[in-house]
């Protein structure tokens, strides 16, 4: 989470919002507005996070999870740049999902419509989302594929890809305690 928060802090943004389940702790750096996660299921929580972020700052919004610690300010900046030319930007994940979803406009129907009914955490989640985007006639751009951390193998792959990250250091500190 700290790697992701640092990447977001270093990327250009009008506002930084953290949709959080629970209370923020001393790990949260300055400069973030915290809103509670709300909704049932991931798709609904994502739709509400877009609503909350765009309610106070009607500009393009980019949502990312905390399970891609190799994300960089450059990738986030590119997402913002692409939203100047596209309606939606998606960062596909190696497991078939997505690690980033960005939307240009504050239209609530667009935000909730893209995610409503899309099953999350499946190998076809990303493909289903992209189909929904195409069917809506939206202009979409793709970012590079990243690996989100769901398994110990994912953790090792991400740590190898971002060896100077806090994540890689934490994984190395675990040493042999990380299952194969």
mmCIF file of the C-alpha atoms, coordinates in Angstrom:
data_MODEL
# 
_entry.id   MODEL 
# 
loop_
_atom_site.group_PDB 
_atom_site.id 
_atom_site.type_symbol 
_atom_site.label_atom_id 
_atom_site.label_alt_id 
_atom_site.label_comp_id 
_atom_site.label_asym_id 
_atom_site.label_entity_id 
_atom_site.label_seq_id 
_atom_site.pdbx_PDB_ins_code 
_atom_site.Cartn_x 
_atom_site.Cartn_y 
_atom_site.Cartn_z 
_atom_site.occupancy 
_atom_site.B_iso_or_equiv 
_atom_site.pdbx_formal_charge 
_atom_site.auth_seq_id 
_atom_site.auth_comp_id 
_atom_site.auth_asym_id 
_atom_site.auth_atom_id 
_atom_site.pdbx_PDB_model_num 
ATOM 1   C CA . UNK A 1 1   ? 0.000   0.000   0.000   1.00 0.00 ? 1   UNK A CA 1 
ATOM 2   C CA . UNK A 1 2   ? 2.820   2.414   0.812   1.00 0.00 ? 2   UNK A CA 1 
ATOM 3   C CA . UNK A 1 3   ? 4.383   1.895   -2.632  1.00 0.00 ? 3   UNK A CA 1 
ATOM 4   C CA . UNK A 1 4   ? 1.038   2.612   -4.295  1.00 0.00 ? 4   UNK A CA 1 
ATOM 5   C CA . UNK A 1 5   ? 0.388   5.679   -2.143  1.00 0.00 ? 5   UNK A CA 1 
ATOM 6   C CA . UNK A 1 6   ? 3.867   7.008   -2.952  1.00 0.00 ? 6   UNK A CA 1 
ATOM 7   C CA . UNK A 1 7   ? 3.303   6.519   -6.699  1.00 0.00 ? 7   UNK A CA 1 
ATOM 8   C CA . UNK A 1 8   ? -0.035  8.333   -6.491  1.00 0.00 ? 8   UNK A CA 1 
ATOM 9   C CA . UNK A 1 9   ? 1.523   11.165  -4.463  1.00 0.00 ? 9   UNK A CA 1 
ATOM 10  C CA . UNK A 1 10  ? 4.234   11.625  -7.100  1.00 0.00 ? 10  UNK A CA 1 
ATOM 11  C CA . UNK A 1 11  ? 1.793   11.668  -10.044 1.00 0.00 ? 11  UNK A CA 1 
ATOM 12  C CA . UNK A 1 12  ? 0.128   14.905  -11.126 1.00 0.00 ? 12  UNK A CA 1 
ATOM 13  C CA . UNK A 1 13  ? -3.427  15.070  -9.776  1.00 0.00 ? 13  UNK A CA 1 
ATOM 14  C CA . UNK A 1 14  ? -5.941  17.715  -8.759  1.00 0.00 ? 14  UNK A CA 1 
ATOM 15  C CA . UNK A 1 15  ? -7.052  15.589  -5.832  1.00 0.00 ? 15  UNK A CA 1 
ATOM 16  C CA . UNK A 1 16  ? -6.039  12.306  -4.233  1.00 0.00 ? 16  UNK A CA 1 
ATOM 17  C CA . UNK A 1 17  ? -8.823  10.249  -2.692  1.00 0.00 ? 17  UNK A CA 1 
ATOM 18  C CA . UNK A 1 18  ? -8.459  7.019   -0.756  1.00 0.00 ? 18  UNK A CA 1 
ATOM 19  C CA . UNK A 1 19  ? -11.612 4.899   -0.541  1.00 0.00 ? 19  UNK A CA 1 
ATOM 20  C CA . UNK A 1 20  ? -10.948 2.977   2.635   1.00 0.00 ? 20  UNK A CA 1 
ATOM 21  C CA . UNK A 1 21  ? -12.666 0.261   4.589   1.00 0.00 ? 21  UNK A CA 1 
ATOM 22  C CA . UNK A 1 22  ? -11.847 1.177   8.178   1.00 0.00 ? 22  UNK A CA 1 
ATOM 23  C CA . UNK A 1 23  ? -9.907  4.043   9.650   1.00 0.00 ? 23  UNK A CA 1 
ATOM 24  C CA . UNK A 1 24  ? -6.704  5.551   8.259   1.00 0.00 ? 24  UNK A CA 1 
ATOM 25  C CA . UNK A 1 25  ? -3.602  5.098   10.329  1.00 0.00 ? 25  UNK A CA 1 
ATOM 26  C CA . UNK A 1 26  ? -0.185  6.721   10.586  1.00 0.00 ? 26  UNK A CA 1 
ATOM 27  C CA . UNK A 1 27  ? 0.742   4.959   7.333   1.00 0.00 ? 27  UNK A CA 1 
ATOM 28  C CA . UNK A 1 28  ? -1.387  7.445   5.349   1.00 0.00 ? 28  UNK A CA 1 
ATOM 29  C CA . UNK A 1 29  ? 0.727   10.311  4.011   1.00 0.00 ? 29  UNK A CA 1 
ATOM 30  C CA . UNK A 1 30  ? -0.550  13.874  3.951   1.00 0.00 ? 30  UNK A CA 1 
ATOM 31  C CA . UNK A 1 31  ? -2.479  15.080  0.935   1.00 0.00 ? 31  UNK A CA 1 
ATOM 32  C CA . UNK A 1 32  ? -5.162  12.400  0.708   1.00 0.00 ? 32  UNK A CA 1 
ATOM 33  C CA . UNK A 1 33  ? -8.880  12.818  1.230   1.00 0.00 ? 33  UNK A CA 1 
ATOM 34  C CA . UNK A 1 34  ? -10.353 9.683   2.778   1.00 0.00 ? 34  UNK A CA 1 
ATOM 35  C CA . UNK A 1 35  ? -13.853 8.481   1.947   1.00 0.00 ? 35  UNK A CA 1 
ATOM 36  C CA . UNK A 1 36  ? -15.416 5.302   3.280   1.00 0.00 ? 36  UNK A CA 1 
ATOM 37  C CA . UNK A 1 37  ? -15.775 2.363   0.935   1.00 0.00 ? 37  UNK A CA 1 
ATOM 38  C CA . UNK A 1 38  ? -19.414 1.643   0.410   1.00 0.00 ? 38  UNK A CA 1 
ATOM 39  C CA . UNK A 1 39  ? -21.461 -0.871  -1.494  1.00 0.00 ? 39  UNK A CA 1 
ATOM 40  C CA . UNK A 1 40  ? -21.815 -4.609  -1.741  1.00 0.00 ? 40  UNK A CA 1 
ATOM 41  C CA . UNK A 1 41  ? -19.155 -6.311  -3.807  1.00 0.00 ? 41  UNK A CA 1 
ATOM 42  C CA . UNK A 1 42  ? -16.174 -4.889  -5.625  1.00 0.00 ? 42  UNK A CA 1 
ATOM 43  C CA . UNK A 1 43  ? -18.027 -3.574  -8.693  1.00 0.00 ? 43  UNK A CA 1 
ATOM 44  C CA . UNK A 1 44  ? -20.407 -1.556  -6.544  1.00 0.00 ? 44  UNK A CA 1 
ATOM 45  C CA . UNK A 1 45  ? -17.581 -0.257  -4.336  1.00 0.00 ? 45  UNK A CA 1 
ATOM 46  C CA . UNK A 1 46  ? -15.659 0.860   -7.434  1.00 0.00 ? 46  UNK A CA 1 
ATOM 47  C CA . UNK A 1 47  ? -18.716 2.641   -8.850  1.00 0.00 ? 47  UNK A CA 1 
ATOM 48  C CA . UNK A 1 48  ? -19.243 4.451   -5.534  1.00 0.00 ? 48  UNK A CA 1 
ATOM 49  C CA . UNK A 1 49  ? -15.547 5.367   -5.347  1.00 0.00 ? 49  UNK A CA 1 
ATOM 50  C CA . UNK A 1 50  ? -15.864 7.056   -8.763  1.00 0.00 ? 50  UNK A CA 1 
ATOM 51  C CA . UNK A 1 51  ? -18.960 8.906   -7.566  1.00 0.00 ? 51  UNK A CA 1 
ATOM 52  C CA . UNK A 1 52  ? -17.263 10.074  -4.370  1.00 0.00 ? 52  UNK A CA 1 
ATOM 53  C CA . UNK A 1 53  ? -14.073 11.168  -6.124  1.00 0.00 ? 53  UNK A CA 1 
ATOM 54  C CA . UNK A 1 54  ? -15.875 13.029  -8.886  1.00 0.00 ? 54  UNK A CA 1 
ATOM 55  C CA . UNK A 1 55  ? -18.477 14.650  -6.627  1.00 0.00 ? 55  UNK A CA 1 
ATOM 56  C CA . UNK A 1 56  ? -15.947 17.055  -5.153  1.00 0.00 ? 56  UNK A CA 1 
ATOM 57  C CA . UNK A 1 57  ? -13.684 17.364  -8.196  1.00 0.00 ? 57  UNK A CA 1 
ATOM 58  C CA . UNK A 1 58  ? -15.489 16.908  -11.529 1.00 0.00 ? 58  UNK A CA 1 
ATOM 59  C CA . UNK A 1 59  ? -12.461 15.985  -13.594 1.00 0.00 ? 59  UNK A CA 1 
ATOM 60  C CA . UNK A 1 60  ? -11.131 12.736  -14.997 1.00 0.00 ? 60  UNK A CA 1 
ATOM 61  C CA . UNK A 1 61  ? -10.744 10.102  -12.287 1.00 0.00 ? 61  UNK A CA 1 
ATOM 62  C CA . UNK A 1 62  ? -8.385  7.154   -12.136 1.00 0.00 ? 62  UNK A CA 1 
ATOM 63  C CA . UNK A 1 63  ? -8.950  4.293   -9.700  1.00 0.00 ? 63  UNK A CA 1 
ATOM 64  C CA . UNK A 1 64  ? -6.291  1.775   -8.768  1.00 0.00 ? 64  UNK A CA 1 
ATOM 65  C CA . UNK A 1 65  ? -6.125  -0.947  -6.175  1.00 0.00 ? 65  UNK A CA 1 
ATOM 66  C CA . UNK A 1 66  ? -3.425  -1.525  -3.610  1.00 0.00 ? 66  UNK A CA 1 
ATOM 67  C CA . UNK A 1 67  ? -2.286  -4.852  -5.032  1.00 0.00 ? 67  UNK A CA 1 
ATOM 68  C CA . UNK A 1 68  ? 0.028   -3.541  -7.791  1.00 0.00 ? 68  UNK A CA 1 
ATOM 69  C CA . UNK A 1 69  ? 2.979   -2.122  -5.837  1.00 0.00 ? 69  UNK A CA 1 
ATOM 70  C CA . UNK A 1 70  ? 5.017   -1.882  -9.055  1.00 0.00 ? 70  UNK A CA 1 
ATOM 71  C CA . UNK A 1 71  ? 2.791   0.925   -10.368 1.00 0.00 ? 71  UNK A CA 1 
ATOM 72  C CA . UNK A 1 72  ? 4.761   4.074   -11.168 1.00 0.00 ? 72  UNK A CA 1 
ATOM 73  C CA . UNK A 1 73  ? 3.958   7.770   -11.292 1.00 0.00 ? 73  UNK A CA 1 
ATOM 74  C CA . UNK A 1 74  ? 4.694   7.539   -15.017 1.00 0.00 ? 74  UNK A CA 1 
ATOM 75  C CA . UNK A 1 75  ? 1.971   4.950   -15.584 1.00 0.00 ? 75  UNK A CA 1 
ATOM 76  C CA . UNK A 1 76  ? -0.503  7.045   -13.616 1.00 0.00 ? 76  UNK A CA 1 
ATOM 77  C CA . UNK A 1 77  ? 0.488   10.167  -15.545 1.00 0.00 ? 77  UNK A CA 1 
ATOM 78  C CA . UNK A 1 78  ? -0.023  8.269   -18.791 1.00 0.00 ? 78  UNK A CA 1 
ATOM 79  C CA . UNK A 1 79  ? -3.515  7.258   -17.657 1.00 0.00 ? 79  UNK A CA 1 
ATOM 80  C CA . UNK A 1 80  ? -4.338  10.910  -17.063 1.00 0.00 ? 80  UNK A CA 1 
ATOM 81  C CA . UNK A 1 81  ? -2.909  11.928  -20.426 1.00 0.00 ? 81  UNK A CA 1 
ATOM 82  C CA . UNK A 1 82  ? -4.912  9.232   -22.221 1.00 0.00 ? 82  UNK A CA 1 
ATOM 83  C CA . UNK A 1 83  ? -8.111  10.461  -20.579 1.00 0.00 ? 83  UNK A CA 1 
ATOM 84  C CA . UNK A 1 84  ? -7.599  13.723  -22.459 1.00 0.00 ? 84  UNK A CA 1 
ATOM 85  C CA . UNK A 1 85  ? -8.217  11.776  -25.681 1.00 0.00 ? 85  UNK A CA 1 
ATOM 86  C CA . UNK A 1 86  ? -10.341 8.814   -24.568 1.00 0.00 ? 86  UNK A CA 1 
ATOM 87  C CA . UNK A 1 87  ? -13.470 8.255   -22.505 1.00 0.00 ? 87  UNK A CA 1 
ATOM 88  C CA . UNK A 1 88  ? -12.003 5.342   -20.551 1.00 0.00 ? 88  UNK A CA 1 
ATOM 89  C CA . UNK A 1 89  ? -8.559  3.957   -19.800 1.00 0.00 ? 89  UNK A CA 1 
ATOM 90  C CA . UNK A 1 90  ? -7.952  0.405   -18.543 1.00 0.00 ? 90  UNK A CA 1 
ATOM 91  C CA . UNK A 1 91  ? -4.844  -1.170  -17.099 1.00 0.00 ? 91  UNK A CA 1 
ATOM 92  C CA . UNK A 1 92  ? -5.191  -4.901  -17.760 1.00 0.00 ? 92  UNK A CA 1 
ATOM 93  C CA . UNK A 1 93  ? -3.939  -7.378  -15.168 1.00 0.00 ? 93  UNK A CA 1 
ATOM 94  C CA . UNK A 1 94  ? -2.090  -10.591 -15.984 1.00 0.00 ? 94  UNK A CA 1 
ATOM 95  C CA . UNK A 1 95  ? -4.768  -12.666 -14.264 1.00 0.00 ? 95  UNK A CA 1 
ATOM 96  C CA . UNK A 1 96  ? -7.497  -11.404 -16.620 1.00 0.00 ? 96  UNK A CA 1 
ATOM 97  C CA . UNK A 1 97  ? -8.753  -8.580  -14.424 1.00 0.00 ? 97  UNK A CA 1 
ATOM 98  C CA . UNK A 1 98  ? -7.685  -4.956  -14.394 1.00 0.00 ? 98  UNK A CA 1 
ATOM 99  C CA . UNK A 1 99  ? -5.402  -2.940  -12.134 1.00 0.00 ? 99  UNK A CA 1 
ATOM 100 C CA . UNK A 1 100 ? -6.578  0.519   -13.187 1.00 0.00 ? 100 UNK A CA 1 
ATOM 101 C CA . UNK A 1 101 ? -9.810  2.020   -14.458 1.00 0.00 ? 101 UNK A CA 1 
ATOM 102 C CA . UNK A 1 102 ? -10.045 5.651   -15.444 1.00 0.00 ? 102 UNK A CA 1 
ATOM 103 C CA . UNK A 1 103 ? -13.025 7.623   -16.705 1.00 0.00 ? 103 UNK A CA 1 
ATOM 104 C CA . UNK A 1 104 ? -13.077 11.103  -18.177 1.00 0.00 ? 104 UNK A CA 1 
ATOM 105 C CA . UNK A 1 105 ? -16.503 12.438  -17.319 1.00 0.00 ? 105 UNK A CA 1 
ATOM 106 C CA . UNK A 1 106 ? -18.608 12.892  -14.217 1.00 0.00 ? 106 UNK A CA 1 
ATOM 107 C CA . UNK A 1 107 ? -21.725 11.293  -15.777 1.00 0.00 ? 107 UNK A CA 1 
ATOM 108 C CA . UNK A 1 108 ? -23.104 8.931   -13.056 1.00 0.00 ? 108 UNK A CA 1 
ATOM 109 C CA . UNK A 1 109 ? -24.849 6.721   -15.624 1.00 0.00 ? 109 UNK A CA 1 
ATOM 110 C CA . UNK A 1 110 ? -21.544 6.105   -17.382 1.00 0.00 ? 110 UNK A CA 1 
ATOM 111 C CA . UNK A 1 111 ? -19.694 5.242   -14.182 1.00 0.00 ? 111 UNK A CA 1 
ATOM 112 C CA . UNK A 1 112 ? -22.198 2.819   -12.724 1.00 0.00 ? 112 UNK A CA 1 
ATOM 113 C CA . UNK A 1 113 ? -23.183 1.424   -16.127 1.00 0.00 ? 113 UNK A CA 1 
ATOM 114 C CA . UNK A 1 114 ? -19.675 0.296   -16.945 1.00 0.00 ? 114 UNK A CA 1 
ATOM 115 C CA . UNK A 1 115 ? -19.301 -1.734  -13.785 1.00 0.00 ? 115 UNK A CA 1 
ATOM 116 C CA . UNK A 1 116 ? -22.855 -2.890  -13.055 1.00 0.00 ? 116 UNK A CA 1 
ATOM 117 C CA . UNK A 1 117 ? -23.079 -6.640  -13.405 1.00 0.00 ? 117 UNK A CA 1 
ATOM 118 C CA . UNK A 1 118 ? -19.448 -7.190  -14.365 1.00 0.00 ? 118 UNK A CA 1 
ATOM 119 C CA . UNK A 1 119 ? -18.272 -10.167 -12.289 1.00 0.00 ? 119 UNK A CA 1 
ATOM 120 C CA . UNK A 1 120 ? -15.093 -9.322  -10.421 1.00 0.00 ? 120 UNK A CA 1 
ATOM 121 C CA . UNK A 1 121 ? -12.024 -11.405 -9.597  1.00 0.00 ? 121 UNK A CA 1 
ATOM 122 C CA . UNK A 1 122 ? -12.417 -13.791 -12.515 1.00 0.00 ? 122 UNK A CA 1 
ATOM 123 C CA . UNK A 1 123 ? -10.113 -14.578 -15.418 1.00 0.00 ? 123 UNK A CA 1 
ATOM 124 C CA . UNK A 1 124 ? -12.560 -12.892 -17.809 1.00 0.00 ? 124 UNK A CA 1 
ATOM 125 C CA . UNK A 1 125 ? -13.321 -9.760  -15.771 1.00 0.00 ? 125 UNK A CA 1 
ATOM 126 C CA . UNK A 1 126 ? -11.128 -7.522  -17.922 1.00 0.00 ? 126 UNK A CA 1 
ATOM 127 C CA . UNK A 1 127 ? -12.498 -8.912  -21.177 1.00 0.00 ? 127 UNK A CA 1 
ATOM 128 C CA . UNK A 1 128 ? -16.067 -8.432  -19.971 1.00 0.00 ? 128 UNK A CA 1 
ATOM 129 C CA . UNK A 1 129 ? -15.314 -4.856  -18.929 1.00 0.00 ? 129 UNK A CA 1 
ATOM 130 C CA . UNK A 1 130 ? -13.707 -4.082  -22.295 1.00 0.00 ? 130 UNK A CA 1 
ATOM 131 C CA . UNK A 1 131 ? -16.716 -5.555  -24.094 1.00 0.00 ? 131 UNK A CA 1 
ATOM 132 C CA . UNK A 1 132 ? -19.013 -3.360  -21.976 1.00 0.00 ? 132 UNK A CA 1 
ATOM 133 C CA . UNK A 1 133 ? -16.903 -0.330  -22.927 1.00 0.00 ? 133 UNK A CA 1 
ATOM 134 C CA . UNK A 1 134 ? -17.063 -1.179  -26.657 1.00 0.00 ? 134 UNK A CA 1 
ATOM 135 C CA . UNK A 1 135 ? -20.817 -1.838  -26.509 1.00 0.00 ? 135 UNK A CA 1 
ATOM 136 C CA . UNK A 1 136 ? -21.298 1.587   -24.920 1.00 0.00 ? 136 UNK A CA 1 
ATOM 137 C CA . UNK A 1 137 ? -19.477 3.161   -27.883 1.00 0.00 ? 137 UNK A CA 1 
ATOM 138 C CA . UNK A 1 138 ? -16.779 4.636   -25.662 1.00 0.00 ? 138 UNK A CA 1 
ATOM 139 C CA . UNK A 1 139 ? -13.271 5.434   -26.817 1.00 0.00 ? 139 UNK A CA 1 
ATOM 140 C CA . UNK A 1 140 ? -10.893 3.340   -24.705 1.00 0.00 ? 140 UNK A CA 1 
ATOM 141 C CA . UNK A 1 141 ? -7.138  3.186   -24.250 1.00 0.00 ? 141 UNK A CA 1 
ATOM 142 C CA . UNK A 1 142 ? -5.078  0.425   -22.651 1.00 0.00 ? 142 UNK A CA 1 
ATOM 143 C CA . UNK A 1 143 ? -2.092  0.762   -20.373 1.00 0.00 ? 143 UNK A CA 1 
ATOM 144 C CA . UNK A 1 144 ? 0.584   -1.929  -20.038 1.00 0.00 ? 144 UNK A CA 1 
ATOM 145 C CA . UNK A 1 145 ? -0.393  -5.157  -18.322 1.00 0.00 ? 145 UNK A CA 1 
ATOM 146 C CA . UNK A 1 146 ? 0.698   -5.501  -14.688 1.00 0.00 ? 146 UNK A CA 1 
ATOM 147 C CA . UNK A 1 147 ? 0.554   -8.398  -12.266 1.00 0.00 ? 147 UNK A CA 1 
ATOM 148 C CA . UNK A 1 148 ? -1.627  -7.834  -9.251  1.00 0.00 ? 148 UNK A CA 1 
ATOM 149 C CA . UNK A 1 149 ? -0.634  -9.681  -6.099  1.00 0.00 ? 149 UNK A CA 1 
ATOM 150 C CA . UNK A 1 150 ? -3.064  -12.502 -5.362  1.00 0.00 ? 150 UNK A CA 1 
ATOM 151 C CA . UNK A 1 151 ? -0.667  -15.383 -4.660  1.00 0.00 ? 151 UNK A CA 1 
ATOM 152 C CA . UNK A 1 152 ? 2.840   -15.989 -3.325  1.00 0.00 ? 152 UNK A CA 1 
ATOM 153 C CA . UNK A 1 153 ? 4.022   -16.583 -6.909  1.00 0.00 ? 153 UNK A CA 1 
ATOM 154 C CA . UNK A 1 154 ? 2.558   -13.205 -7.897  1.00 0.00 ? 154 UNK A CA 1 
ATOM 155 C CA . UNK A 1 155 ? 4.344   -11.605 -4.951  1.00 0.00 ? 155 UNK A CA 1 
ATOM 156 C CA . UNK A 1 156 ? 7.703   -12.997 -6.052  1.00 0.00 ? 156 UNK A CA 1 
ATOM 157 C CA . UNK A 1 157 ? 7.139   -11.897 -9.677  1.00 0.00 ? 157 UNK A CA 1 
ATOM 158 C CA . UNK A 1 158 ? 6.161   -8.367  -8.641  1.00 0.00 ? 158 UNK A CA 1 
ATOM 159 C CA . UNK A 1 159 ? 9.088   -8.084  -6.227  1.00 0.00 ? 159 UNK A CA 1 
ATOM 160 C CA . UNK A 1 160 ? 11.459  -9.135  -9.020  1.00 0.00 ? 160 UNK A CA 1 
ATOM 161 C CA . UNK A 1 161 ? 9.933   -6.510  -11.316 1.00 0.00 ? 161 UNK A CA 1 
ATOM 162 C CA . UNK A 1 162 ? 10.216  -3.760  -8.679  1.00 0.00 ? 162 UNK A CA 1 
ATOM 163 C CA . UNK A 1 163 ? 13.311  -4.753  -6.671  1.00 0.00 ? 163 UNK A CA 1 
ATOM 164 C CA . UNK A 1 164 ? 13.749  -1.353  -4.995  1.00 0.00 ? 164 UNK A CA 1 
ATOM 165 C CA . UNK A 1 165 ? 10.158  -1.183  -3.735  1.00 0.00 ? 165 UNK A CA 1 
ATOM 166 C CA . UNK A 1 166 ? 9.067   -1.409  -0.114  1.00 0.00 ? 166 UNK A CA 1 
ATOM 167 C CA . UNK A 1 167 ? 7.075   -4.445  -1.211  1.00 0.00 ? 167 UNK A CA 1 
ATOM 168 C CA . UNK A 1 168 ? 10.212  -6.251  -2.434  1.00 0.00 ? 168 UNK A CA 1 
ATOM 169 C CA . UNK A 1 169 ? 12.017  -5.398  0.807   1.00 0.00 ? 169 UNK A CA 1 
ATOM 170 C CA . UNK A 1 170 ? 9.106   -6.713  2.914   1.00 0.00 ? 170 UNK A CA 1 
ATOM 171 C CA . UNK A 1 171 ? 8.973   -9.910  0.881   1.00 0.00 ? 171 UNK A CA 1 
ATOM 172 C CA . UNK A 1 172 ? 12.741  -10.393 1.208   1.00 0.00 ? 172 UNK A CA 1 
ATOM 173 C CA . UNK A 1 173 ? 12.468  -9.892  4.970   1.00 0.00 ? 173 UNK A CA 1 
ATOM 174 C CA . UNK A 1 174 ? 10.026  -12.801 5.080   1.00 0.00 ? 174 UNK A CA 1 
ATOM 175 C CA . UNK A 1 175 ? 12.610  -14.981 3.353   1.00 0.00 ? 175 UNK A CA 1 
ATOM 176 C CA . UNK A 1 176 ? 11.812  -18.660 3.561   1.00 0.00 ? 176 UNK A CA 1 
ATOM 177 C CA . UNK A 1 177 ? 8.458   -17.935 5.218   1.00 0.00 ? 177 UNK A CA 1 
ATOM 178 C CA . UNK A 1 178 ? 6.901   -17.202 1.802   1.00 0.00 ? 178 UNK A CA 1 
ATOM 179 C CA . UNK A 1 179 ? 5.328   -20.428 0.478   1.00 0.00 ? 179 UNK A CA 1 
ATOM 180 C CA . UNK A 1 180 ? 6.412   -21.613 -2.940  1.00 0.00 ? 180 UNK A CA 1 
# 
